[in-house]
């Protein structure tokens, strides 16, 4: 197998993750003992269970209830990924958001509930008891 001797470079990430900190020592991250995470930030996981199906016409589309819930949550955090999982007529919205600590279960459901009467389906909502600080994503 062909190989070559490395003559330059550092152990720093090849792109700016959080800050544009300019030229720093090549071993600065080793001395600091910090993790290098090029895949993205640490995520917080939540699940929200609606009190009705989100598969109805107009509910899951770009101007519907689901979009309004996601937009309300993104007022204080960024949704890295989400999945709507049908469960016996009631759909669960699994979320991975950052930054960690942007929401507690209580503040997350409060944000989501701002969409309870919007998006064309006023009977759908997320009851306060239907939020959990975990999520199970399938088919990842």
Buried (B, 14 or more C-beta within 10 A) or exposed (E): EEEEEEEEEBEBEEEEEEEEEEEEEEEEBEEEEEEEEEEEBEBBBBBBBBBBBBEBEEBBEEEBBBBBBBBBBEEEBEBBEBBBBEEEEBBBBBBBBBEEEBBEBEBBBBBBBBBBEBBBBEEBBBEEEBBBEEBEBEEE
